[in-house]
Amino acid sequence: MAEEIPAGCARPTGSVVGEKADPKKKDSIEAKSEKEVRGTMIKVGKKAPDFTAPAYHKGKFINVTLSDHLGKWVVLCFYPGDFTFV
Amino acid sequence: MSVDSIFVHKMWNDHELSKMVKGGIPFPMLSDGGGKVGTIYGIYDEDAGVETRGRFIIDPDGVVQGFEVLTPPVGRNVSESIRQIQAFQLVRQSKGTEATPSGWKPGKPTLKPGPDMVGRVWEVWKTDNAFD
């Protein structure tokens, strides 16, 4: 499931599943036209896009994949930034 | 999930959040450098380079049941998110035979939609029920 990742000097980044997490590669989502991006927007009643992202969890650095949590309820929260006030 | 690195997440947890939440944050703090995930979820603010306050409830089949998005200065209401999850769980458990009307929370009556209910919701649901 959520395997631990070694803490190197690189800043690991997440990616949409099906896309390689390669920081050198031009980001394929940004390269898409606005219409294409709109086409992938979230709709209630539809599948949540799968992704893998690095995470900090109870003293460890791990990789989290959304689809590993099938069978459970998931709350996915985004926020503007660490050390902000709200 | 935010655009901060996992290293900053660790510092924020260790130096501030663990002083608010005993034992530190119990769930994974995800990193989304570049906002790639936030972009496909439609909540990444490209101009500011940060995620807005998007909150998605995803059911055990991986289906998005609800979401809410706020601009940065206004915080969320966790009780409301929990209430919505409880409502979605009840509906799922009833296999869609029950629905939760406005203002529903655990203990309040649900509705059982069907031909007999058409035009007669007013008999079982009053506007007071919309409020806590």
Backbone of each chain as ProteinMPNN parsed JSONL, in Angstrom:
{"seq_chain_A": "MAEEIPAGCARPTGSVVGEKADPKKKDSIEAKSEKEVRGTMIKVGKKAPDFTAPAYHKGKFINVTLSDHLGKWVVLCFYPGDFTFV", "coords_chain_A": {"N_chain_A": [[0.857, -1.198, 0.0], [0.964, 1.992, 1.093], [4.019, 2.782, 0.441], [7.157, 3.418, 2.053], [9.247, 6.217, 1.355], [12.596, 7.017, 0.374], [14.354, 9.727, 1.926], [15.66, 11.861, 0.009], [17.613, 14.546, -1.485], [16.124, 15.632, -3.441], [13.035, 17.194, -4.272], [10.3, 15.432, -4.017], [7.523, 15.087, -6.25], [3.996, 14.885, -6.869], [1.772, 13.043, -9.082], [-0.645, 12.641, -11.668], [-2.207, 9.534, -11.952], [-0.982, 7.3, -14.385], [0.554, 9.006, -15.639], [3.944, 9.878, -15.975], [5.988, 10.683, -13.183], [7.987, 12.899, -13.709], [10.117, 15.419, -13.186], [11.516, 16.808, -15.116], [10.176, 16.534, -17.396], [7.963, 18.186, -19.601], [5.072, 19.467, -18.197], [2.254, 17.647, -18.718], [-0.371, 18.25, -18.223], [-0.546, 21.015, -18.0], [0.141, 21.617, -20.533], [-2.04, 21.009, -21.953], [-4.925, 22.202, -23.724], [-7.197, 24.806, -22.672], [-9.775, 23.945, -22.961], [-9.536, 21.186, -22.966], [-8.651, 20.751, -20.356], [-10.846, 21.665, -18.941], [-12.592, 19.701, -19.653], [-11.808, 17.64, -18.029], [-12.687, 18.294, -15.567], [-13.981, 17.991, -12.223], [-16.9, 16.138, -11.495], [-19.828, 15.639, -9.574], [-20.873, 12.37, -8.645], [-19.335, 11.151, -10.505], [-16.281, 9.332, -11.242], [-13.467, 9.932, -9.138], [-10.485, 11.501, -10.191], [-7.566, 9.52, -10.398], [-4.509, 9.578, -8.508], [-1.036, 9.79, -7.566], [0.803, 10.8, -4.796], [3.526, 12.237, -2.962], [3.877, 12.107, 0.604], [3.808, 13.295, 4.011], [3.617, 11.415, 6.899], [3.015, 10.763, 10.12], [5.788, 10.826, 11.0], [7.037, 9.598, 8.873], [8.061, 9.548, 5.404], [5.996, 8.955, 2.754], [4.425, 7.391, -0.15], [1.309, 8.182, -1.475], [-1.482, 6.739, -2.949], [-4.491, 7.395, -4.468], [-6.308, 5.4, -5.379], [-5.608, 3.218, -3.862], [-7.185, 3.358, -1.707], [-9.698, 2.506, -2.228], [-12.838, 1.196, -1.256], [-12.946, 2.425, 1.1], [-14.156, 5.419, 2.713], [-13.092, 8.572, 1.596], [-11.732, 11.695, 2.435], [-10.617, 14.357, 0.707], [-8.617, 17.042, 1.042], [-7.686, 20.229, -0.009], [-5.452, 22.99, 0.479], [-4.24, 26.4, 0.843], [-1.561, 26.755, 1.865], [1.179, 25.612, 3.933], [1.748, 26.846, 7.215], [0.185, 29.045, 6.777], [-2.612, 31.055, 7.859], [-5.345, 30.393, 8.286]], "CA_chain_A": [[0.0, 0.0, 0.0], [1.726, 3.237, 1.091], [5.41, 2.436, 0.729], [7.986, 4.518, 2.543], [10.187, 6.66, 0.327], [13.815, 7.55, 0.97], [14.398, 11.182, 1.944], [16.811, 12.41, -0.691], [17.6, 16.0, -1.551], [15.137, 16.074, -4.421], [11.692, 17.426, -3.757], [9.403, 14.597, -4.809], [6.225, 15.67, -6.562], [2.955, 13.926, -7.205], [1.334, 13.051, -10.469], [-1.867, 11.939, -11.983], [-1.84, 8.163, -12.312], [-0.946, 7.147, -15.836], [1.511, 9.993, -16.128], [5.208, 9.695, -15.264], [6.357, 11.797, -12.319], [9.327, 13.303, -14.109], [10.122, 16.875, -13.107], [12.134, 17.412, -16.309], [9.215, 16.455, -18.494], [6.957, 19.253, -19.668], [3.847, 18.991, -17.563], [1.296, 17.405, -19.802], [-1.67, 18.87, -17.942], [-0.45, 22.433, -18.35], [0.263, 21.737, -21.981], [-3.355, 20.816, -22.558], [-5.696, 23.422, -23.943], [-8.14, 25.089, -21.594], [-10.961, 23.118, -23.198], [-9.226, 19.816, -22.536], [-8.6, 20.739, -18.891], [-12.232, 21.774, -18.492], [-13.214, 18.4, -19.873], [-11.439, 16.702, -16.973], [-13.109, 18.82, -14.268], [-14.705, 17.082, -11.349], [-18.356, 16.183, -11.431], [-20.344, 14.716, -8.56], [-21.428, 11.161, -9.244], [-18.341, 10.579, -11.423], [-15.058, 8.853, -10.585], [-12.42, 10.894, -8.799], [-9.245, 11.187, -10.911], [-6.579, 8.867, -9.541], [-3.211, 10.246, -8.459], [-0.071, 9.385, -6.548], [1.5, 11.984, -4.288], [4.321, 12.016, -1.757], [3.205, 12.629, 1.791], [4.399, 13.122, 5.337], [2.612, 10.781, 7.739], [3.481, 10.245, 11.406], [7.231, 10.62, 11.073], [7.588, 8.947, 7.691], [7.706, 10.023, 4.074], [5.368, 7.843, 2.027], [3.669, 7.717, -1.358], [-0.11, 7.888, -1.307], [-2.242, 6.616, -4.193], [-5.918, 7.463, -4.126], [-7.031, 4.145, -5.654], [-5.321, 2.242, -2.806], [-8.179, 3.534, -0.638], [-11.015, 2.008, -2.641], [-13.422, 0.418, -0.171], [-13.073, 3.32, 2.261], [-14.515, 6.808, 2.423], [-11.907, 9.438, 1.58], [-11.905, 13.151, 2.362], [-9.424, 14.955, 0.116], [-8.662, 18.48, 1.315], [-6.622, 21.094, -0.508], [-5.386, 24.261, 1.192], [-3.257, 27.252, 0.162], [-0.149, 26.582, 2.198], [1.62, 25.392, 5.306], [2.062, 28.044, 8.0], [-0.755, 30.153, 6.588], [-3.25, 31.286, 9.153], [-6.724, 29.916, 8.481]], "C_chain_A": [[0.891, 1.246, 0.0], [3.177, 2.955, 1.447], [6.193, 3.67, 1.186], [8.961, 4.924, 1.435], [11.428, 7.234, 0.988], [13.827, 9.068, 0.881], [15.681, 11.666, 1.297], [16.751, 13.913, -0.706], [16.561, 16.511, -2.541], [13.803, 16.28, -3.745], [10.743, 16.581, -4.572], [8.079, 15.301, -5.068], [5.257, 14.568, -6.941], [2.632, 13.955, -8.674], [0.022, 12.309, -10.599], [-1.473, 10.534, -12.405], [-1.988, 7.972, -13.813], [0.04, 8.093, -16.466], [2.797, 9.813, -15.345], [5.532, 10.93, -14.432], [7.789, 12.204, -12.61], [9.383, 14.824, -14.136], [10.705, 17.543, -14.356], [11.148, 17.451, -17.472], [8.263, 17.655, -18.447], [5.654, 18.709, -19.093], [2.725, 18.863, -18.588], [-0.061, 18.045, -19.523], [-1.64, 20.334, -18.34], [-0.392, 22.624, -19.861], [-1.086, 21.571, -22.673], [-4.058, 22.148, -22.744], [-6.694, 23.586, -22.804], [-9.367, 24.181, -21.721], [-10.728, 21.693, -22.694], [-9.228, 19.716, -21.017], [-10.019, 20.807, -18.334], [-12.935, 20.433, -18.606], [-12.92, 17.409, -18.766], [-11.915, 17.187, -15.604], [-14.0, 17.835, -13.526], [-16.208, 17.252, -11.478], [-18.806, 15.224, -10.325], [-21.013, 13.54, -9.27], [-20.48, 10.503, -10.232], [-17.086, 10.193, -10.638], [-14.093, 10.006, -10.288], [-11.155, 10.522, -9.577], [-8.215, 10.578, -9.957], [-5.257, 9.638, -9.584], [-2.325, 9.554, -7.44], [0.654, 10.635, -6.1], [2.344, 11.607, -3.083], [3.643, 12.663, -0.562], [4.083, 12.46, 3.017], [3.32, 12.541, 6.227], [3.271, 10.177, 8.967], [4.965, 9.882, 11.391], [7.855, 9.966, 9.867], [7.201, 9.684, 6.416], [7.183, 8.828, 3.291], [4.795, 8.334, 0.693], [2.227, 7.294, -1.146], [-0.768, 7.835, -2.684], [-3.716, 6.537, -3.843], [-6.591, 6.108, -4.275], [-6.682, 3.032, -4.663], [-6.387, 2.288, -1.71], [-9.586, 3.164, -1.084], [-11.547, 1.092, -1.547], [-13.559, 1.23, 1.108], [-13.572, 4.688, 1.785], [-13.261, 7.651, 2.527], [-12.356, 10.897, 1.58], [-10.586, 13.721, 1.862], [-9.534, 16.463, 0.267], [-7.448, 19.177, 0.723], [-6.625, 22.373, 0.317], [-4.213, 25.067, 0.638], [-1.809, 27.032, 0.586], [0.109, 26.333, 3.656], [1.96, 26.749, 5.943], [1.223, 29.261, 7.6], [-1.718, 30.097, 7.761], [-4.592, 30.593, 9.377], [-6.764, 28.402, 8.682]], "O_chain_A": [[1.524, 1.53, -1.017], [3.528, 2.895, 2.626], [5.926, 4.796, 0.766], [9.439, 4.08, 0.676], [11.337, 7.865, 2.041], [13.371, 9.641, -0.108], [16.687, 11.858, 1.98], [15.925, 14.507, -0.012], [16.164, 17.675, -2.491], [13.482, 15.614, -2.76], [10.4, 16.946, -5.697], [7.572, 16.023, -4.209], [5.659, 13.458, -7.291], [3.147, 14.785, -9.423], [-0.355, 11.483, -9.769], [-0.502, 10.361, -13.142], [-2.961, 8.408, -14.428], [0.335, 8.01, -17.658], [2.738, 9.609, -14.132], [5.381, 12.063, -14.888], [8.699, 11.887, -11.844], [8.773, 15.455, -15.0], [10.422, 18.711, -14.624], [11.258, 18.264, -18.39], [7.822, 18.073, -17.376], [5.201, 17.625, -19.461], [2.314, 19.833, -19.226], [-0.814, 18.35, -20.449], [-2.586, 20.842, -18.942], [-0.817, 23.65, -20.392], [-1.251, 21.948, -23.833], [-3.811, 23.102, -22.006], [-6.995, 22.641, -22.075], [-9.92, 23.715, -20.725], [-11.603, 21.081, -22.08], [-9.73, 18.747, -20.448], [-10.358, 20.104, -17.382], [-13.764, 20.075, -17.769], [-13.668, 16.452, -18.566], [-11.593, 16.573, -14.587], [-14.666, 16.983, -14.114], [-16.719, 18.369, -11.558], [-18.243, 14.142, -10.158], [-21.624, 13.686, -10.329], [-20.771, 9.424, -10.747], [-16.862, 10.665, -9.523], [-13.934, 10.926, -11.09], [-10.787, 9.348, -9.621], [-8.022, 11.067, -8.844], [-4.935, 10.274, -10.587], [-2.802, 8.827, -6.569], [1.075, 11.443, -6.928], [1.945, 10.769, -2.274], [2.921, 13.65, -0.704], [4.972, 11.609, 3.062], [2.224, 13.096, 6.315], [4.003, 9.193, 8.864], [5.343, 8.76, 11.732], [9.073, 9.789, 9.822], [6.168, 10.35, 6.349], [7.861, 7.807, 3.182], [4.697, 9.537, 0.449], [1.956, 6.182, -0.692], [-0.634, 8.761, -3.484], [-4.133, 5.716, -3.025], [-7.36, 5.7, -3.405], [-7.37, 2.012, -4.616], [-6.483, 1.376, -0.888], [-10.559, 3.473, -0.396], [-10.796, 0.301, -0.976], [-14.195, 0.8, 2.071], [-13.426, 5.054, 0.619], [-12.457, 7.466, 3.441], [-13.245, 11.284, 0.823], [-9.555, 13.582, 2.52], [-10.426, 17.091, -0.303], [-6.313, 18.753, 0.938], [-7.674, 22.799, 0.801], [-3.298, 24.503, 0.038], [-0.911, 27.114, -0.252], [-0.644, 26.783, 4.519], [2.407, 27.673, 5.263], [1.508, 30.38, 8.028], [-1.644, 29.177, 8.576], [-4.941, 30.248, 10.506], [-7.841, 27.831, 8.86]]}, "seq_chain_B": "MSVDSIFVHKMWNDHELSKMVKGGIPFPMLSDGGGKVGTIYGIYDEDAGVETRGRFIIDPDGVVQGFEVLTPPVGRNVSESIRQIQAFQLVRQSKGTEATPSGWKPGKPTLKPGPDMVGRVWEVWKTDNAFD", "coords_chain_B": {"N_chain_B": [[-3.686, 18.368, 1.239], [-1.255, 20.289, -0.346], [0.749, 22.709, -2.175], [3.13, 22.68, -0.929], [6.294, 21.186, 0.01], [7.015, 17.806, 1.165], [8.825, 18.056, 3.161], [8.442, 20.575, 4.265], [5.871, 20.136, 5.148], [6.435, 18.344, 7.222], [7.855, 20.008, 8.998], [5.878, 21.902, 9.6], [3.964, 20.301, 10.831], [5.494, 19.303, 13.005], [6.32, 21.612, 14.386], [4.167, 23.346, 14.738], [1.443, 22.339, 14.249], [1.355, 20.023, 15.817], [1.18, 21.1, 18.258], [-1.377, 21.878, 18.397], [-2.883, 19.618, 17.876], [-2.924, 16.727, 19.617], [-0.251, 14.501, 19.472], [0.178, 15.003, 16.85], [-0.603, 15.432, 13.291], [-2.98, 13.103, 12.254], [-3.499, 11.998, 9.751], [-2.271, 11.41, 6.349], [-0.203, 14.027, 5.064], [-0.346, 15.466, 2.111], [1.701, 16.221, -0.75], [1.763, 18.462, -3.446], [3.475, 19.536, -5.559], [3.703, 22.078, -7.963], [1.077, 21.873, -8.472], [-0.272, 19.867, -9.909], [-2.113, 17.821, -9.352], [-4.095, 19.325, -8.11], [-4.87, 20.854, -10.282], [-6.248, 19.058, -12.005], [-8.343, 18.544, -10.35], [-9.551, 20.917, -10.372], [-9.127, 23.052, -8.653], [-6.831, 24.466, -8.422], [-5.128, 27.499, -8.209], [-3.814, 29.181, -10.66], [-2.725, 31.748, -10.985], [-1.961, 32.567, -8.428], [-0.443, 30.441, -7.724], [-1.072, 28.496, -5.878], [-3.113, 26.034, -4.113], [-6.667, 26.307, -3.845], [-9.221, 26.249, -1.234], [-10.294, 23.375, -1.542], [-12.526, 20.686, -1.006], [-13.147, 17.324, -1.096], [-15.459, 14.696, -1.091], [-15.131, 11.333, -1.291], [-16.43, 8.284, -2.275], [-16.554, 4.691, -1.298], [-16.34, 3.431, -3.771], [-14.772, 5.071, -5.211], [-16.017, 7.251, -6.231], [-16.867, 10.647, -6.631], [-18.79, 12.196, -4.293], [-19.431, 14.648, -3.256], [-18.403, 18.105, -3.232], [-16.647, 21.043, -2.089], [-15.582, 24.32, -2.453], [-13.546, 26.899, -1.317], [-12.367, 30.291, -1.163], [-9.058, 31.386, -0.096], [-9.205, 32.999, 2.459], [-11.303, 32.106, 4.108], [-12.169, 29.644, 6.374], [-12.97, 26.084, 6.635], [-15.94, 24.176, 7.676], [-15.724, 21.621, 9.716], [-17.562, 19.977, 11.008], [-19.759, 20.104, 9.321], [-18.772, 18.807, 7.069], [-18.488, 16.235, 8.125], [-21.131, 15.69, 8.752], [-22.206, 15.552, 6.155], [-20.854, 13.309, 5.165], [-21.895, 11.341, 6.856], [-24.539, 11.422, 5.993], [-24.281, 10.621, 3.295], [-23.318, 8.063, 3.728], [-25.49, 6.861, 4.994], [-27.404, 6.932, 2.935], [-26.121, 5.298, 1.082], [-26.012, 2.894, 2.492], [-28.687, 2.293, 2.618], [-29.138, 1.574, 0.106], [-30.024, 3.502, -1.656], [-32.725, 3.743, -1.126], [-33.48, 5.469, 0.797], [-33.487, 8.997, 1.471], [-31.821, 12.015, 2.455], [-33.236, 14.794, 3.737], [-33.009, 18.447, 3.494], [-31.004, 19.865, 6.025], [-30.82, 17.542, 7.431], [-29.544, 15.466, 10.002], [-27.821, 12.919, 11.928], [-30.303, 11.05, 13.607], [-32.415, 12.636, 12.905], [-35.437, 12.457, 10.877], [-35.479, 10.53, 7.815], [-36.261, 10.602, 4.288], [-38.372, 8.539, 2.288], [-38.35, 8.182, -0.841], [-40.93, 7.883, -3.287], [-43.834, 6.909, -5.215], [-46.031, 7.485, -3.478], [-45.123, 9.572, -1.992], [-45.077, 11.831, -3.463], [-45.822, 15.209, -3.647], [-46.46, 15.24, -0.998], [-44.522, 15.742, 0.814], [-44.567, 17.922, 2.477], [-46.073, 17.115, 4.612], [-44.466, 15.6, 6.217], [-42.047, 16.889, 6.472], [-40.84, 19.82, 7.847], [-40.08, 23.355, 7.608], [-38.525, 24.124, 9.75], [-36.896, 21.965, 10.12], [-34.777, 22.351, 8.472], [-32.874, 23.629, 9.811], [-30.418, 23.596, 12.494]], "CA_chain_B": [[-2.758, 18.471, 0.133], [-0.917, 21.651, -0.762], [1.927, 22.701, -3.051], [4.341, 22.609, -0.096], [7.005, 19.907, -0.034], [6.816, 16.956, 2.346], [9.747, 18.522, 4.213], [7.741, 21.679, 4.929], [4.76, 19.497, 5.888], [6.984, 17.799, 8.471], [8.164, 21.131, 9.893], [4.627, 22.512, 10.073], [3.394, 19.355, 11.794], [6.303, 19.169, 14.219], [6.533, 22.862, 15.117], [2.944, 24.088, 15.043], [0.189, 21.56, 14.318], [1.403, 19.067, 16.921], [0.814, 21.833, 19.476], [-2.843, 22.004, 18.376], [-3.452, 18.267, 17.821], [-2.047, 15.857, 20.383], [0.311, 13.412, 18.673], [0.394, 15.45, 15.468], [-1.668, 15.183, 12.313], [-3.123, 11.64, 12.142], [-3.669, 11.553, 8.361], [-1.134, 11.827, 5.516], [-0.175, 15.397, 4.526], [0.112, 15.227, 0.742], [2.402, 17.304, -1.428], [1.351, 18.575, -4.859], [4.329, 20.549, -6.189], [3.272, 22.42, -9.316], [-0.385, 21.874, -8.53], [-0.771, 18.992, -10.978], [-3.341, 17.15, -8.901], [-5.073, 20.403, -7.91], [-5.374, 21.299, -11.582], [-7.312, 18.182, -12.528], [-9.505, 18.66, -9.467], [-10.187, 22.201, -10.679], [-9.074, 23.986, -7.525], [-5.505, 25.109, -8.389], [-5.132, 28.898, -8.644], [-2.566, 29.356, -11.418], [-2.157, 33.09, -10.789], [-1.317, 32.624, -7.111], [0.449, 29.284, -7.592], [-1.456, 27.68, -4.717], [-4.43, 25.401, -4.177], [-7.712, 26.927, -3.032], [-9.711, 25.302, -0.217], [-11.194, 22.377, -2.117], [-12.725, 19.512, -0.156], [-13.876, 16.336, -1.893], [-15.873, 13.462, -0.41], [-15.021, 10.262, -2.281], [-17.028, 7.094, -1.656], [-15.696, 3.496, -1.403], [-16.162, 3.054, -5.175], [-13.936, 6.078, -5.869], [-16.895, 8.234, -6.882], [-16.996, 11.916, -5.909], [-20.181, 12.427, -3.89], [-19.66, 16.065, -3.003], [-17.211, 18.926, -3.027], [-16.844, 22.428, -1.674], [-14.349, 25.076, -2.71], [-13.565, 28.238, -0.726], [-11.146, 31.087, -1.346], [-8.182, 31.173, 1.068], [-9.378, 33.588, 3.808], [-12.397, 31.535, 4.905], [-11.931, 28.239, 6.713], [-14.074, 25.138, 6.454], [-16.636, 23.689, 8.853], [-15.485, 20.175, 9.714], [-18.809, 19.3, 11.402], [-20.611, 19.994, 8.137], [-18.224, 17.736, 6.224], [-18.819, 14.955, 8.766], [-22.576, 15.493, 8.554], [-22.44, 15.116, 4.775], [-20.383, 11.923, 5.032], [-22.898, 10.492, 7.53], [-25.717, 11.356, 5.122], [-23.949, 9.778, 2.141], [-23.189, 6.682, 4.203], [-26.851, 6.353, 5.228], [-28.023, 6.704, 1.624], [-25.462, 4.14, 0.48], [-26.424, 1.702, 3.234], [-30.094, 2.006, 2.279], [-29.103, 1.312, -1.337], [-30.767, 4.531, -2.387], [-34.157, 3.765, -0.804], [-33.721, 6.602, 1.687], [-32.81, 10.239, 1.128], [-31.732, 12.877, 3.627], [-33.675, 16.139, 3.346], [-32.237, 19.604, 3.964], [-30.845, 19.982, 7.465], [-30.749, 16.237, 8.094], [-28.362, 14.981, 10.715], [-28.192, 11.652, 12.563], [-31.402, 11.184, 14.562], [-33.562, 13.266, 12.236], [-36.054, 11.514, 9.934], [-35.106, 10.537, 6.399], [-37.406, 10.466, 3.385], [-38.345, 7.348, 1.43], [-39.006, 8.655, -2.068], [-41.753, 6.915, -4.008], [-45.068, 7.524, -5.74], [-46.898, 7.994, -2.409], [-44.51, 10.752, -1.355], [-45.18, 12.987, -4.364], [-46.763, 16.236, -3.196], [-46.811, 15.069, 0.42], [-43.346, 15.96, 1.664], [-44.915, 18.932, 3.475], [-46.681, 16.478, 5.787], [-43.444, 14.981, 7.082], [-40.857, 17.729, 6.617], [-41.169, 21.236, 8.081], [-38.911, 24.209, 7.333], [-37.653, 24.129, 10.943], [-35.945, 20.858, 9.988], [-33.626, 22.763, 7.669], [-31.884, 24.256, 10.71], [-29.984, 22.773, 13.63]], "C_chain_B": [[-2.528, 19.941, -0.198], [0.326, 21.561, -1.644], [3.234, 22.638, -2.251], [4.991, 21.23, -0.196], [6.713, 19.101, 1.234], [7.729, 17.388, 3.5], [9.11, 19.676, 4.992], [6.547, 21.13, 5.726], [5.266, 18.991, 7.242], [7.252, 18.925, 9.477], [6.884, 21.744, 10.463], [3.973, 21.606, 11.111], [4.162, 19.404, 13.108], [6.305, 20.448, 15.057], [5.263, 23.628, 15.442], [1.733, 23.177, 15.252], [0.182, 20.585, 15.482], [1.12, 19.75, 18.259], [-0.691, 22.056, 19.551], [-3.494, 20.632, 18.498], [-2.475, 17.328, 18.511], [-1.548, 14.697, 19.514], [0.553, 13.79, 17.219], [-0.753, 15.053, 14.557], [-1.788, 13.68, 12.047], [-3.221, 11.121, 10.711], [-2.48, 12.023, 7.528], [-1.301, 13.269, 5.016], [0.471, 15.305, 3.142], [0.722, 16.468, 0.106], [2.06, 17.289, -2.92], [2.135, 19.702, -5.52], [3.909, 20.806, -7.627], [1.763, 22.363, -9.493], [-0.985, 20.956, -9.578], [-2.08, 18.31, -10.595], [-4.45, 18.19, -8.719], [-5.674, 20.89, -9.223], [-6.473, 20.377, -12.091], [-8.533, 18.174, -11.612], [-10.152, 20.05, -9.576], [-10.072, 23.247, -9.594], [-7.712, 24.703, -7.43], [-5.618, 26.524, -8.953], [-3.802, 29.178, -9.338], [-1.915, 30.702, -11.161], [-1.383, 33.16, -9.479], [-0.32, 31.483, -6.919], [0.159, 28.439, -6.371], [-2.81, 27.022, -4.961], [-5.418, 26.268, -3.385], [-8.264, 25.86, -2.084], [-10.765, 24.357, -0.801], [-11.304, 21.182, -1.19], [-13.653, 18.543, -0.877], [-14.216, 15.128, -1.029], [-15.955, 12.371, -1.475], [-15.492, 8.966, -1.636], [-16.162, 5.847, -1.885], [-15.511, 2.977, -2.828], [-15.272, 4.053, -5.916], [-14.738, 7.15, -6.579], [-16.987, 9.488, -5.997], [-18.467, 12.137, -5.574], [-20.464, 13.902, -3.627], [-18.35, 16.808, -2.947], [-17.605, 20.343, -2.668], [-15.521, 23.13, -1.928], [-14.509, 26.486, -2.156], [-12.284, 28.977, -1.099], [-10.349, 31.056, -0.042], [-8.598, 31.785, 2.404], [-10.449, 32.955, 4.676], [-12.177, 30.037, 5.115], [-13.192, 27.398, 6.603], [-14.784, 24.854, 7.766], [-16.564, 22.163, 8.841], [-16.756, 19.411, 10.076], [-19.72, 19.11, 10.198], [-20.092, 18.897, 7.196], [-18.595, 16.373, 6.796], [-20.309, 14.647, 8.604], [-22.867, 14.97, 7.143], [-21.991, 13.66, 4.587], [-21.389, 10.973, 5.673], [-24.137, 10.331, 6.661], [-25.449, 10.456, 3.913], [-23.844, 8.305, 2.545], [-24.562, 6.06, 4.439], [-27.522, 6.012, 3.902], [-27.441, 5.447, 0.975], [-25.919, 2.844, 1.151], [-27.863, 1.293, 2.886], [-30.241, 1.632, 0.808], [-30.016, 2.26, -2.103], [-32.256, 4.568, -2.073], [-34.505, 4.919, 0.132], [-32.939, 7.812, 1.21], [-32.815, 11.132, 2.361], [-32.102, 14.3, 3.232], [-32.781, 17.225, 3.944], [-32.188, 19.637, 5.481], [-30.765, 18.646, 8.188], [-29.448, 16.078, 8.86], [-28.782, 13.715, 11.451], [-29.253, 11.868, 13.638], [-32.626, 11.827, 13.95], [-34.133, 12.304, 11.194], [-35.525, 11.658, 8.507], [-36.398, 10.484, 5.579], [-37.236, 9.174, 2.593], [-39.089, 7.694, 0.149], [-39.762, 7.539, -2.762], [-43.027, 7.608, -4.461], [-45.945, 8.133, -4.642], [-46.402, 9.299, -1.801], [-44.702, 12.013, -2.205], [-46.235, 13.96, -3.849], [-47.094, 16.154, -1.714], [-45.608, 15.207, 1.353], [-43.693, 16.941, 2.79], [-45.512, 18.315, 4.74], [-45.628, 15.947, 6.769], [-42.217, 15.851, 7.302], [-41.27, 19.187, 6.745], [-39.904, 22.075, 7.912], [-37.974, 24.302, 8.532], [-36.574, 23.051, 10.837], [-34.698, 21.238, 9.208], [-32.504, 23.308, 8.555], [-31.526, 23.32, 11.853], [-30.932, 22.933, 14.81]], "O_chain_B": [[-3.468, 20.727, -0.314], [0.885, 20.482, -1.837], [4.316, 22.552, -2.831], [4.318, 20.233, -0.455], [6.232, 19.635, 2.233], [7.44, 17.118, 4.666], [9.222, 19.749, 6.216], [6.254, 21.596, 6.828], [4.618, 19.182, 8.271], [6.918, 18.807, 10.656], [6.811, 22.063, 11.65], [3.487, 22.075, 12.14], [3.574, 19.529, 14.182], [6.294, 20.387, 16.287], [5.271, 24.479, 16.332], [1.077, 23.23, 16.293], [-0.867, 20.338, 16.078], [0.857, 19.088, 19.263], [-1.228, 22.378, 20.611], [-4.532, 20.49, 19.144], [-1.345, 17.149, 18.059], [-2.348, 13.996, 18.895], [1.075, 12.988, 16.444], [-1.729, 14.433, 14.979], [-0.808, 13.045, 11.656], [-3.044, 9.926, 10.479], [-1.755, 12.929, 7.941], [-2.386, 13.676, 4.601], [1.678, 15.095, 3.02], [0.32, 17.599, 0.381], [2.069, 16.24, -3.564], [1.561, 20.688, -5.981], [3.772, 19.872, -8.418], [1.235, 22.755, -10.533], [-2.075, 21.218, -10.086], [-3.018, 18.229, -11.387], [-5.594, 17.969, -9.119], [-6.837, 21.289, -9.275], [-7.512, 20.845, -12.557], [-9.634, 17.837, -12.047], [-11.175, 20.317, -8.945], [-10.819, 24.225, -9.592], [-7.466, 25.451, -6.484], [-6.144, 26.72, -10.049], [-2.784, 29.388, -8.679], [-0.688, 30.798, -11.122], [-0.294, 33.731, -9.416], [0.547, 31.554, -6.048], [1.042, 27.739, -5.875], [-3.549, 27.391, -5.874], [-5.052, 26.883, -2.384], [-7.832, 24.708, -2.12], [-11.964, 24.525, -0.58], [-10.302, 20.714, -0.648], [-14.784, 18.881, -1.223], [-13.359, 14.601, -0.319], [-16.732, 12.463, -2.426], [-15.008, 8.591, -0.568], [-15.15, 5.921, -2.582], [-14.618, 2.165, -3.073], [-15.041, 3.903, -7.116], [-14.213, 7.873, -7.426], [-17.161, 9.397, -4.782], [-19.299, 12.252, -6.475], [-21.601, 14.353, -3.759], [-17.306, 16.226, -2.653], [-18.73, 20.782, -2.906], [-14.457, 22.58, -1.642], [-15.471, 27.185, -2.474], [-11.244, 28.358, -1.323], [-10.903, 30.734, 1.01], [-8.369, 31.148, 3.432], [-10.505, 33.235, 5.873], [-12.02, 29.273, 4.162], [-14.308, 27.909, 6.495], [-14.308, 25.233, 8.836], [-17.25, 21.501, 8.062], [-17.014, 18.336, 9.534], [-20.377, 18.077, 10.067], [-20.875, 18.154, 6.605], [-18.969, 15.464, 6.057], [-20.699, 13.507, 8.353], [-23.675, 14.059, 6.964], [-22.672, 12.877, 3.924], [-21.704, 9.925, 5.11], [-24.721, 9.249, 6.592], [-26.286, 9.629, 3.551], [-24.235, 7.415, 1.79], [-24.784, 4.889, 4.13], [-28.128, 4.951, 3.754], [-28.167, 4.639, 0.396], [-26.177, 1.839, 0.489], [-28.201, 0.11, 2.865], [-31.352, 1.402, 0.329], [-30.685, 1.874, -3.062], [-32.989, 5.344, -2.687], [-35.668, 5.303, 0.252], [-31.866, 7.68, 0.621], [-33.699, 11.024, 3.211], [-31.374, 14.946, 2.478], [-31.92, 16.956, 4.781], [-33.208, 19.459, 6.146], [-30.655, 18.607, 9.414], [-28.386, 16.508, 8.408], [-29.977, 13.455, 11.587], [-29.122, 12.758, 14.479], [-33.746, 11.602, 14.407], [-33.419, 11.441, 10.683], [-35.174, 12.749, 8.059], [-37.49, 10.337, 6.13], [-36.121, 8.766, 2.269], [-40.305, 7.523, 0.06], [-39.302, 6.399, -2.82], [-43.264, 8.767, -4.122], [-46.542, 9.189, -4.852], [-47.164, 10.036, -1.174], [-44.512, 13.129, -1.72], [-47.391, 13.589, -3.64], [-47.924, 16.92, -1.223], [-45.669, 14.838, 2.526], [-43.19, 16.821, 3.907], [-45.464, 18.918, 5.812], [-45.864, 15.858, 7.974], [-41.428, 15.593, 8.211], [-41.957, 19.73, 5.879], [-38.792, 21.567, 8.055], [-36.775, 24.529, 8.37], [-35.482, 23.196, 11.386], [-33.683, 20.543, 9.267], [-31.356, 23.434, 8.13], [-32.25, 22.367, 12.139], [-30.727, 22.317, 15.855]]}, "name": "protein", "num_of_chains": 2, "seq": "MAEEIPAGCARPTGSVVGEKADPKKKDSIEAKSEKEVRGTMIKVGKKAPDFTAPAYHKGKFINVTLSDHLGKWVVLCFYPGDFTFVMSVDSIFVHKMWNDHELSKMVKGGIPFPMLSDGGGKVGTIYGIYDEDAGVETRGRFIIDPDGVVQGFEVLTPPVGRNVSESIRQIQAFQLVRQSKGTEATPSGWKPGKPTLKPGPDMVGRVWEVWKTDNAFD"}
